[in-house]
Amino acid sequence: MDQQPPGDRAAAGSGVPTPTCYRHPDRETGISCTRCERPVCPECMVSASVGFQCPDCVRQGSGTGHHPAASRPRTLAGGSVAADPRLVTKILLGINLAVFLLVTVRPGLVEDLSLLGRAWDSSPPPGSIVGVAEGQWYRLVTSMFLHQELMHIAFNMLGLWWLGGQLEAALGRSRYLALYLLSGFAGSALTYLIAAQNQPSLGASGAVYGLFGATAVLMRRMNYDMRPVLVLLALNLVFTFTWGGIAWEAHVGGLIAGVAIAVGMVHAPRERRTAVQTGTCALVLLASLGIVVARTIALT
């Protein structure tokens, strides 16, 4: 004969109904939130330092339960999982395309925004000297979003879309944006250091090559087959050093920075993840700034 558990017999005998979860009224429970004292079922209860808390109290960060961020899903690098994993990539694409359209309307912007070490200005007024060494440091950044030829921007944006979406999903938005910008800046810095001071340079290739390097590191970290990305990277490097009119310095600088940043992001120990990732990005930025300062001193 089936027998009613003692607890249930007592409740039935006393006429007091068994509490039900405030989020799932069809589920009986004997556990209450230690903060608001509302009954919660096993699916809803969140462990606290003492007892359990309900999802609402955890979300508000009240009491002694976990911080709301503790229960959020995280990416491999510790970033927050976003509803749209390509949002930053789409914004970067939009900026590059908007600048390209602006340049088609005002071609003179190419001379004003491209990377140039130190040279005579060919546009009026004649006789003035322009370039990064003359205090126009913004050229190191504006040149990263500047394209003049259709094929140039097509290849770079294809690489950004193909590589960027996967990296943004794996790293999180802020880490991915730091990777893109620092890789592009490192490519500009190496170009500024090595290229002729009167040689203009432009394009997002440095940032895209940083994404190539980061993709290789990420695939290695996740034990994926690296052959496809390595073959594609090798082909791009062949084009870099065999085709004329390509600023190979930006490609190499971006690639090195991308690999270094990705290693720091995906291999950082969990307990010191933020410190290691921030430190890695800071070191890449300081190294790039050091190159820029050294070259500026040499040119002036």
ROTI-231115 format. One record per residue (C-alpha): residue number from 1; chain; y, z, x. Coordinates in steps of 0.05 Angstrom, whole numbers. Example, Ala and Ser with C-alpha at 12.3 -4.5 7.8 and 13.67 -1.06 7.14 Angstrom:
# ROTI-231115
{n: 1	chain: A	c2: -90	c3: 156	c1: 246}
{n: 2	chain: A	c2: -21	c3: 143	c1: 273}
***
This chain:
# ROTI-231115
{n: 1	chain: A	c2: 0	c3: 0	c1: 0}
{n: 2	chain: A	c2: 69	c3: -18	c1: 26}
{n: 3	chain: A	c2: 113	c3: 42	c1: 39}
{n: 4	chain: A	c2: 189	c3: 45	c1: 38}
{n: 5	chain: A	c2: 219	c3: 68	c1: 105}
{n: 6	chain: A	c2: 247	c3: 139	c1: 103}
{n: 7	chain: A	c2: 319	c3: 116	c1: 112}
{n: 8	chain: A	c2: 313	c3: 68	c1: 53}
{n: 9	chain: A	c2: 280	c3: 121	c1: 10}
{n: 10	chain: A	c2: 337	c3: 169	c1: 24}
{n: 11	chain: A	c2: 389	c3: 116	c1: 7}
{n: 12	chain: A	c2: 353	c3: 97	c1: -56}
{n: 13	chain: A	c2: 343	c3: 168	c1: -77}
{n: 14	chain: A	c2: 416	c3: 186	c1: -66}
{n: 15	chain: A	c2: 441	c3: 126	c1: -103}
{n: 16	chain: A	c2: 486	c3: 105	c1: -44}
{n: 17	chain: A	c2: 481	c3: 30	c1: -29}
{n: 18	chain: A	c2: 466	c3: 7	c1: 42}
{n: 19	chain: A	c2: 529	c3: -20	c1: 76}
{n: 20	chain: A	c2: 533	c3: -95	c1: 87}
{n: 21	chain: A	c2: 568	c3: -134	c1: 143}
{n: 22	chain: A	c2: 640	c3: -148	c1: 126}
{n: 23	chain: A	c2: 632	c3: -219	c1: 150}
{n: 24	chain: A	c2: 563	c3: -230	c1: 121}
{n: 25	chain: A	c2: 558	c3: -192	c1: 54}
{n: 26	chain: A	c2: 485	c3: -212	c1: 46}
{n: 27	chain: A	c2: 464	c3: -174	c1: 108}
{n: 28	chain: A	c2: 452	c3: -99	c1: 107}
{n: 29	chain: A	c2: 469	c3: -59	c1: 169}
{n: 30	chain: A	c2: 475	c3: 12	c1: 193}
{n: 31	chain: A	c2: 523	c3: -4	c1: 250}
{n: 32	chain: A	c2: 599	c3: 3	c1: 244}
{n: 33	chain: A	c2: 656	c3: -19	c1: 289}
{n: 34	chain: A	c2: 679	c3: 40	c1: 332}
{n: 35	chain: A	c2: 751	c3: 17	c1: 323}
{n: 36	chain: A	c2: 761	c3: -1	c1: 250}
{n: 37	chain: A	c2: 695	c3: 29	c1: 224}
{n: 38	chain: A	c2: 676	c3: -34	c1: 185}
{n: 39	chain: A	c2: 601	c3: -48	c1: 182}
{n: 40	chain: A	c2: 577	c3: -105	c1: 227}
{n: 41	chain: A	c2: 510	c3: -139	c1: 232}
{n: 42	chain: A	c2: 474	c3: -153	c1: 298}
{n: 43	chain: A	c2: 503	c3: -224	c1: 300}
{n: 44	chain: A	c2: 575	c3: -199	c1: 295}
{n: 45	chain: A	c2: 572	c3: -136	c1: 337}
{n: 46	chain: A	c2: 603	c3: -139	c1: 407}
{n: 47	chain: A	c2: 584	c3: -88	c1: 460}
{n: 48	chain: A	c2: 640	c3: -40	c1: 479}
{n: 49	chain: A	c2: 642	c3: 16	c1: 530}
{n: 50	chain: A	c2: 624	c3: 62	c1: 473}
{n: 51	chain: A	c2: 584	c3: 33	c1: 414}
{n: 52	chain: A	c2: 601	c3: -34	c1: 385}
{n: 53	chain: A	c2: 663	c3: -70	c1: 358}
{n: 54	chain: A	c2: 674	c3: -124	c1: 307}
{n: 55	chain: A	c2: 698	c3: -194	c1: 327}
{n: 56	chain: A	c2: 768	c3: -182	c1: 297}
{n: 57	chain: A	c2: 781	c3: -121	c1: 340}
{n: 58	chain: A	c2: 755	c3: -157	c1: 402}
{n: 59	chain: A	c2: 799	c3: -217	c1: 386}
{n: 60	chain: A	c2: 860	c3: -173	c1: 381}
{n: 61	chain: A	c2: 842	c3: -138	c1: 446}
{n: 62	chain: A	c2: 844	c3: -69	c1: 414}
{n: 63	chain: A	c2: 803	c3: -8	c1: 430}
{n: 64	chain: A	c2: 753	c3: -4	c1: 487}
{n: 65	chain: A	c2: 718	c3: -70	c1: 475}
{n: 66	chain: A	c2: 719	c3: -131	c1: 519}
{n: 67	chain: A	c2: 784	c3: -170	c1: 529}
{n: 68	chain: A	c2: 787	c3: -230	c1: 481}
{n: 69	chain: A	c2: 781	c3: -278	c1: 540}
{n: 70	chain: A	c2: 715	c3: -246	c1: 561}
{n: 71	chain: A	c2: 679	c3: -277	c1: 502}
{n: 72	chain: A	c2: 708	c3: -347	c1: 510}
{n: 73	chain: A	c2: 663	c3: -402	c1: 538}
{n: 74	chain: A	c2: 681	c3: -422	c1: 609}
{n: 75	chain: A	c2: 673	c3: -485	c1: 651}
{n: 76	chain: A	c2: 634	c3: -488	c1: 716}
{n: 77	chain: A	c2: 698	c3: -470	c1: 754}
{n: 78	chain: A	c2: 718	c3: -414	c1: 707}
{n: 79	chain: A	c2: 768	c3: -452	c1: 664}
{n: 80	chain: A	c2: 772	c3: -448	c1: 589}
{n: 81	chain: A	c2: 732	c3: -499	c1: 550}
{n: 82	chain: A	c2: 782	c3: -542	c1: 511}
{n: 83	chain: A	c2: 773	c3: -578	c1: 445}
{n: 84	chain: A	c2: 797	c3: -643	c1: 478}
{n: 85	chain: A	c2: 768	c3: -646	c1: 549}
{n: 86	chain: A	c2: 810	c3: -708	c1: 566}
{n: 87	chain: A	c2: 879	c3: -684	c1: 544}
{n: 88	chain: A	c2: 909	c3: -679	c1: 614}
{n: 89	chain: A	c2: 877	c3: -744	c1: 634}
{n: 90	chain: A	c2: 908	c3: -779	c1: 574}
{n: 91	chain: A	c2: 976	c3: -749	c1: 591}
{n: 92	chain: A	c2: 971	c3: -772	c1: 664}
{n: 93	chain: A	c2: 951	c3: -841	c1: 640}
{n: 94	chain: A	c2: 1010	c3: -842	c1: 593}
{n: 95	chain: A	c2: 1059	c3: -823	c1: 648}
{n: 96	chain: A	c2: 1034	c3: -876	c1: 695}
{n: 97	chain: A	c2: 1036	c3: -930	c1: 641}
{n: 98	chain: A	c2: 1105	c3: -908	c1: 618}
{n: 99	chain: A	c2: 1133	c3: -913	c1: 689}
{n: 100	chain: A	c2: 1100	c3: -981	c1: 698}
{n: 101	chain: A	c2: 1133	c3: -1007	c1: 635}
{n: 102	chain: A	c2: 1200	c3: -977	c1: 658}
{n: 103	chain: A	c2: 1193	c3: -1013	c1: 725}
{n: 104	chain: A	c2: 1181	c3: -1079	c1: 690}
{n: 105	chain: A	c2: 1248	c3: -1070	c1: 654}
{n: 106	chain: A	c2: 1285	c3: -1042	c1: 714}
{n: 107	chain: A	c2: 1252	c3: -1070	c1: 778}
{n: 108	chain: A	c2: 1304	c3: -1035	c1: 821}
{n: 109	chain: A	c2: 1270	c3: -968	c1: 808}
{n: 110	chain: A	c2: 1215	c3: -988	c1: 857}
{n: 111	chain: A	c2: 1263	c3: -983	c1: 916}
{n: 112	chain: A	c2: 1292	c3: -918	c1: 889}
{n: 113	chain: A	c2: 1226	c3: -882	c1: 875}
{n: 114	chain: A	c2: 1175	c3: -909	c1: 925}
{n: 115	chain: A	c2: 1153	c3: -870	c1: 986}
{n: 116	chain: A	c2: 1195	c3: -888	c1: 1046}
{n: 117	chain: A	c2: 1202	c3: -850	c1: 1111}
{n: 118	chain: A	c2: 1271	c3: -871	c1: 1137}
{n: 119	chain: A	c2: 1302	c3: -940	c1: 1132}
{n: 120	chain: A	c2: 1365	c3: -979	c1: 1117}
{n: 121	chain: A	c2: 1378	c3: -987	c1: 1044}
{n: 122	chain: A	c2: 1374	c3: -1060	c1: 1024}
{n: 123	chain: A	c2: 1412	c3: -1050	c1: 959}
{n: 124	chain: A	c2: 1487	c3: -1038	c1: 953}
{n: 125	chain: A	c2: 1523	c3: -1003	c1: 982}
{n: 126	chain: A	c2: 1498	c3: -1033	c1: 1048}
{n: 127	chain: A	c2: 1494	c3: -992	c1: 1111}
{n: 128	chain: A	c2: 1465	c3: -928	c1: 1081}
{n: 129	chain: A	c2: 1401	c3: -896	c1: 1104}
{n: 130	chain: A	c2: 1349	c3: -874	c1: 1053}
{n: 131	chain: A	c2: 1280	c3: -841	c1: 1055}
{n: 132	chain: A	c2: 1244	c3: -775	c1: 1054}
{n: 133	chain: A	c2: 1273	c3: -757	c1: 1122}
{n: 134	chain: A	c2: 1343	c3: -764	c1: 1092}
{n: 135	chain: A	c2: 1328	c3: -709	c1: 1041}
{n: 136	chain: A	c2: 1298	c3: -753	c1: 987}
{n: 137	chain: A	c2: 1235	c3: -710	c1: 983}
{n: 138	chain: A	c2: 1224	c3: -729	c1: 910}
{n: 139	chain: A	c2: 1196	c3: -796	c1: 935}
{n: 140	chain: A	c2: 1133	c3: -760	c1: 956}
{n: 141	chain: A	c2: 1119	c3: -745	c1: 883}
{n: 142	chain: A	c2: 1151	c3: -802	c1: 845}
{n: 143	chain: A	c2: 1112	c3: -853	c1: 886}
{n: 144	chain: A	c2: 1048	c3: -823	c1: 858}
{n: 145	chain: A	c2: 1064	c3: -849	c1: 789}
{n: 146	chain: A	c2: 1095	c3: -915	c1: 810}
{n: 147	chain: A	c2: 1060	c3: -983	c1: 804}
{n: 148	chain: A	c2: 1089	c3: -1053	c1: 809}
{n: 149	chain: A	c2: 1029	c3: -1100	c1: 801}
{n: 150	chain: A	c2: 984	c3: -1105	c1: 740}
{n: 151	chain: A	c2: 919	c3: -1105	c1: 780}
{n: 152	chain: A	c2: 942	c3: -1044	c1: 820}
{n: 153	chain: A	c2: 954	c3: -1000	c1: 760}
{n: 154	chain: A	c2: 892	c3: -1028	c1: 724}
{n: 155	chain: A	c2: 845	c3: -1006	c1: 780}
{n: 156	chain: A	c2: 878	c3: -938	c1: 788}
{n: 157	chain: A	c2: 879	c3: -922	c1: 714}
{n: 158	chain: A	c2: 807	c3: -944	c1: 706}
{n: 159	chain: A	c2: 788	c3: -896	c1: 762}
{n: 160	chain: A	c2: 830	c3: -841	c1: 731}
{n: 161	chain: A	c2: 797	c3: -849	c1: 663}
{n: 162	chain: A	c2: 726	c3: -855	c1: 690}
{n: 163	chain: A	c2: 730	c3: -796	c1: 738}
{n: 164	chain: A	c2: 784	c3: -754	c1: 706}
{n: 165	chain: A	c2: 751	c3: -739	c1: 640}
{n: 166	chain: A	c2: 688	c3: -712	c1: 672}
{n: 167	chain: A	c2: 726	c3: -670	c1: 722}
{n: 168	chain: A	c2: 774	c3: -642	c1: 670}
{n: 169	chain: A	c2: 715	c3: -620	c1: 628}
{n: 170	chain: A	c2: 681	c3: -588	c1: 688}
{n: 171	chain: A	c2: 741	c3: -554	c1: 719}
{n: 172	chain: A	c2: 787	c3: -539	c1: 661}
{n: 173	chain: A	c2: 857	c3: -566	c1: 649}
{n: 174	chain: A	c2: 898	c3: -526	c1: 699}
{n: 175	chain: A	c2: 849	c3: -533	c1: 756}
{n: 176	chain: A	c2: 841	c3: -607	c1: 743}
{n: 177	chain: A	c2: 916	c3: -618	c1: 742}
{n: 178	chain: A	c2: 924	c3: -579	c1: 808}
{n: 179	chain: A	c2: 869	c3: -623	c1: 838}
{n: 180	chain: A	c2: 903	c3: -687	c1: 816}
{n: 181	chain: A	c2: 974	c3: -669	c1: 838}
{n: 182	chain: A	c2: 955	c3: -637	c1: 904}
{n: 183	chain: A	c2: 910	c3: -696	c1: 923}
{n: 184	chain: A	c2: 965	c3: -745	c1: 908}
{n: 185	chain: A	c2: 1015	c3: -703	c1: 947}
{n: 186	chain: A	c2: 968	c3: -698	c1: 1006}
{n: 187	chain: A	c2: 960	c3: -773	c1: 1005}
{n: 188	chain: A	c2: 1036	c3: -782	c1: 1006}
{n: 189	chain: A	c2: 1043	c3: -732	c1: 1063}
{n: 190	chain: A	c2: 992	c3: -768	c1: 1107}
{n: 191	chain: A	c2: 1024	c3: -835	c1: 1092}
{n: 192	chain: A	c2: 1092	c3: -807	c1: 1110}
{n: 193	chain: A	c2: 1063	c3: -781	c1: 1176}
{n: 194	chain: A	c2: 1025	c3: -843	c1: 1199}
{n: 195	chain: A	c2: 1055	c3: -904	c1: 1167}
{n: 196	chain: A	c2: 1116	c3: -939	c1: 1195}
{n: 197	chain: A	c2: 1180	c3: -904	c1: 1174}
{n: 198	chain: A	c2: 1207	c3: -967	c1: 1141}
{n: 199	chain: A	c2: 1142	c3: -984	c1: 1104}
{n: 200	chain: A	c2: 1147	c3: -970	c1: 1029}
{n: 201	chain: A	c2: 1086	c3: -943	c1: 993}
{n: 202	chain: A	c2: 1071	c3: -930	c1: 919}
{n: 203	chain: A	c2: 1012	c3: -918	c1: 872}
{n: 204	chain: A	c2: 965	c3: -864	c1: 845}
{n: 205	chain: A	c2: 910	c3: -883	c1: 895}
{n: 206	chain: A	c2: 916	c3: -818	c1: 934}
{n: 207	chain: A	c2: 905	c3: -776	c1: 871}
{n: 208	chain: A	c2: 848	c3: -821	c1: 847}
{n: 209	chain: A	c2: 813	c3: -816	c1: 915}
{n: 210	chain: A	c2: 820	c3: -741	c1: 908}
{n: 211	chain: A	c2: 782	c3: -747	c1: 843}
{n: 212	chain: A	c2: 729	c3: -788	c1: 879}
{n: 213	chain: A	c2: 720	c3: -733	c1: 931}
{n: 214	chain: A	c2: 718	c3: -678	c1: 878}
{n: 215	chain: A	c2: 666	c3: -717	c1: 837}
{n: 216	chain: A	c2: 620	c3: -721	c1: 898}
{n: 217	chain: A	c2: 627	c3: -645	c1: 909}
{n: 218	chain: A	c2: 615	c3: -630	c1: 836}
{n: 219	chain: A	c2: 553	c3: -674	c1: 832}
{n: 220	chain: A	c2: 526	c3: -641	c1: 895}
{n: 221	chain: A	c2: 539	c3: -573	c1: 864}
{n: 222	chain: A	c2: 501	c3: -592	c1: 800}
{n: 223	chain: A	c2: 444	c3: -625	c1: 838}
{n: 224	chain: A	c2: 457	c3: -693	c1: 807}
{n: 225	chain: A	c2: 439	c3: -760	c1: 838}
{n: 226	chain: A	c2: 498	c3: -774	c1: 884}
{n: 227	chain: A	c2: 479	c3: -845	c1: 902}
{n: 228	chain: A	c2: 521	c3: -880	c1: 848}
{n: 229	chain: A	c2: 586	c3: -844	c1: 865}
{n: 230	chain: A	c2: 573	c3: -850	c1: 940}
{n: 231	chain: A	c2: 561	c3: -924	c1: 935}
{n: 232	chain: A	c2: 624	c3: -934	c1: 894}
{n: 233	chain: A	c2: 664	c3: -891	c1: 942}
{n: 234	chain: A	c2: 637	c3: -931	c1: 1002}
{n: 235	chain: A	c2: 656	c3: -997	c1: 969}
{n: 236	chain: A	c2: 726	c3: -971	c1: 955}
{n: 237	chain: A	c2: 733	c3: -949	c1: 1028}
{n: 238	chain: A	c2: 711	c3: -1017	c1: 1051}
{n: 239	chain: A	c2: 766	c3: -1049	c1: 1008}
{n: 240	chain: A	c2: 815	c3: -997	c1: 1034}
{n: 241	chain: A	c2: 806	c3: -1017	c1: 1107}
{n: 242	chain: A	c2: 794	c3: -1092	c1: 1098}
{n: 243	chain: A	c2: 845	c3: -1114	c1: 1047}
{n: 244	chain: A	c2: 916	c3: -1125	c1: 1068}
{n: 245	chain: A	c2: 975	c3: -1089	c1: 1037}
{n: 246	chain: A	c2: 937	c3: -1024	c1: 1022}
{n: 247	chain: A	c2: 964	c3: -957	c1: 1045}
{n: 248	chain: A	c2: 898	c3: -930	c1: 1071}
{n: 249	chain: A	c2: 932	c3: -866	c1: 1093}
{n: 250	chain: A	c2: 942	c3: -845	c1: 1020}
{n: 251	chain: A	c2: 869	c3: -859	c1: 1005}
{n: 252	chain: A	c2: 844	c3: -817	c1: 1064}
{n: 253	chain: A	c2: 893	c3: -760	c1: 1052}
{n: 254	chain: A	c2: 877	c3: -756	c1: 978}
{n: 255	chain: A	c2: 802	c3: -758	c1: 992}
{n: 256	chain: A	c2: 804	c3: -702	c1: 1043}
{n: 257	chain: A	c2: 847	c3: -659	c1: 997}
{n: 258	chain: A	c2: 803	c3: -672	c1: 937}
{n: 259	chain: A	c2: 740	c3: -652	c1: 974}
{n: 260	chain: A	c2: 772	c3: -588	c1: 1001}
{n: 261	chain: A	c2: 800	c3: -567	c1: 934}
{n: 262	chain: A	c2: 735	c3: -582	c1: 897}
{n: 263	chain: A	c2: 694	c3: -541	c1: 947}
{n: 264	chain: A	c2: 739	c3: -482	c1: 936}
{n: 265	chain: A	c2: 736	c3: -489	c1: 861}
{n: 266	chain: A	c2: 662	c3: -499	c1: 848}
{n: 267	chain: A	c2: 634	c3: -456	c1: 904}
{n: 268	chain: A	c2: 680	c3: -396	c1: 896}
{n: 269	chain: A	c2: 642	c3: -331	c1: 883}
{n: 270	chain: A	c2: 649	c3: -308	c1: 811}
{n: 271	chain: A	c2: 678	c3: -240	c1: 830}
{n: 272	chain: A	c2: 733	c3: -272	c1: 872}
{n: 273	chain: A	c2: 738	c3: -339	c1: 837}
{n: 274	chain: A	c2: 813	c3: -339	c1: 821}
{n: 275	chain: A	c2: 833	c3: -314	c1: 890}
{n: 276	chain: A	c2: 791	c3: -366	c1: 927}
{n: 277	chain: A	c2: 813	c3: -424	c1: 882}
{n: 278	chain: A	c2: 886	c3: -405	c1: 887}
{n: 279	chain: A	c2: 881	c3: -395	c1: 962}
{n: 280	chain: A	c2: 847	c3: -463	c1: 972}
{n: 281	chain: A	c2: 901	c3: -499	c1: 932}
{n: 282	chain: A	c2: 955	c3: -461	c1: 970}
{n: 283	chain: A	c2: 926	c3: -480	c1: 1037}
{n: 284	chain: A	c2: 923	c3: -554	c1: 1018}
{n: 285	chain: A	c2: 995	c3: -550	c1: 994}
{n: 286	chain: A	c2: 1019	c3: -514	c1: 1057}
{n: 287	chain: A	c2: 983	c3: -563	c1: 1102}
{n: 288	chain: A	c2: 1015	c3: -622	c1: 1065}
{n: 289	chain: A	c2: 1084	c3: -589	c1: 1069}
{n: 290	chain: A	c2: 1073	c3: -576	c1: 1143}
{n: 291	chain: A	c2: 1059	c3: -649	c1: 1155}
{n: 292	chain: A	c2: 1121	c3: -669	c1: 1117}
{n: 293	chain: A	c2: 1165	c3: -621	c1: 1155}
{n: 294	chain: A	c2: 1137	c3: -642	c1: 1222}
{n: 295	chain: A	c2: 1147	c3: -716	c1: 1207}
{n: 296	chain: A	c2: 1218	c3: -703	c1: 1182}
{n: 297	chain: A	c2: 1236	c3: -667	c1: 1247}
{n: 298	chain: A	c2: 1207	c3: -725	c1: 1287}
{n: 299	chain: A	c2: 1247	c3: -777	c1: 1249}
{n: 300	chain: A	c2: 1313	c3: -740	c1: 1251}
***
